[in-house]
Amino acid sequence: MLLALAGVVLLLNLFGAGDYVIRTVTSKYLGTLPPGYAASRRGFRIYALLVLAVGLVCAGFGLAGRLLPIGAGLIVIGALIFGIASVVAITGEVETSRRGRSGR
């Protein structure tokens, strides 16, 4: 449940949390890797959506023992969101990487 809550906080930029993470984490070099897609506002929202999706799946597994239909629904919704957002994130990372190489 906390993962889903963290995803919502980052996705909605509550209390400036998303801006803070972009400024202090995703816009920095990771070793020799330059900042990628997650350093952009659009990319960060996609990654926050991935966190939310993982949180929904985990919450679904937690609820499946007591409330099977709701738990199963959360698992399916979370998995669908995760699959779609993963494709968008990978595409964005590839585009960002290509743009970075062509700018050298």
C-alpha positions, 0 to 999 in steps of 0.5 A: 500500500505504501508503494501505491501511495508513494506513486500517487504522491510522485505522480501528482507532485504533492508537496513538490515531491516529484520536483525534488526527486527530479532535481536531486536524483533523476537529473544527475549523472549515474556513474558514467550514464548521463541523465535519461528519460526520467529527468524529463517531466513526462519521463518522471511521470511514467516512472511514478506510474510504474511505482504506482502500478507495482504498489497496486499489484502488491496491494492486490496480493495483500487483499487477495486472501480476504477480498479475492475479487478486489485483490484480483482486480488490483493485480490485473489493473496494476499489471496492465498499467505496468505493462503499458507504462514499461513500453512507454518508458523504454521507448522514451529512454531509447529516444532520449539516448538517440537524441543524446548521441546525435548531439555529440 
